[in-house]
Amino acid sequence: MKKRPTPQKAESSALDRRKFIGTDNPRHLRVIWALMTRPLPRQQLDSVAGASNGPELVAELRRRGLELLCTRTKKIDRDGFDVLPGIYHFTRQDRRRVNRWLSGRKA
């Protein structure tokens, strides 16, 4: 008897089939190039993009077909409080999607 996929697995495989539709927005392009190189904390993402609303830029890229994960890391701020800043990074699938889009864009 075949096992039915759990919703999480089905969702994951649906993401694998998603296609990045691309962008010509200069802010998106700067963020994509930077994330292809390294993970970025939110402040660096804002700086690279040239805007102060990194989470919205990330949301826009997600709507365009990227998964773009945010990993929370535990830090202590200057006042001694525990904080959980996010670090954005591409998944392996995201890198494939971007590379596929870039190769089609060059043609």
N, C-alpha and C positions, 0 to 999 in steps of 0.2 A: 504494500500500500504506500502510495506517495505521501510524503509529508507536505502539508500546506505551508507556504512561507509565512513567517510571522509578518505583521504589518511593517515592522522596522526593516526587515529584509526587502520586502516588496517596495517600500519607499526608497531604499538605497538603490535598488536596481532601476527604479524609475529615474533617479538622479543620474545614474550612469548613462542613461540614454538621452538625457537632456543635451541640447546643443547650445553653445554660447553664440548668441546672435550678433555679437560684436558691438562696437561703439566707435564714434568719431569724436566723442567728448574729450577735450584735452585733459581734463581732470581725471577722468576714468583711465585714459591712456597712461598718464604718469603713475597712477596707483598700480595699474597692471604691470608696468615695467618694473616698478620697485618690488612688488610682491613676487615676481618671477625670480628675483634675486635673493630675497630674504623676507622673513616674517617682520611685520611692523606693529609696534604699539600704536595706539590711537593717536597720540601726539605727533609721532613721526608721519603717520598716514596723513594727518591734517597738513603737516608741513610739505610733504611731497606733493599732495594734491593742489596746494595753494588755496585751500579753503579751510574753514573751521568746523565743518560738519561731516567728518569722516564717516560716522555711522550711516548717514543718509547716502553717501557715495557707495558704501558697501551694500546697502539695501538695493540701490539702483543696479549694481553689478549682479546681485543675486537675482533680481527680476529679469536680467538679461541672460541668465542661464548658468551662472557660476555658483558653486556651493559656498565658497569663501568662509572658512571657519574662524571663530573667535575663541581662543583659549584663554581662560581666566587664570592669572597667576597671583599668588598671595604675596603682598608687599606690605611694608609698614610705611605710612606717609610721614611727612615731616613733623606732624603732631603726635606721632606714636600710635595712630589708629591702624588697625588692619584694613586694607583695601584690596580689591580684586580687579586690577586693571586688565583690560583685554589686549591680546596680541593677535592680530589678523594674519592668516596665512592661507595659501592655496592648498587644496588637496592634490593628490597625484592626478585625479581626474580633471581638476581645474587646469592644471598645467597642460594636460593633453588637449583639453578644449581650446585653450588660448593658442597653443601651437598650431592646432588644426585651423583655427580662425586666421591666424597670422599667415599661414602658408596659402590659404585661399585668397587672402587679401593682397598678397604680393603678385598673384597670377593675373 
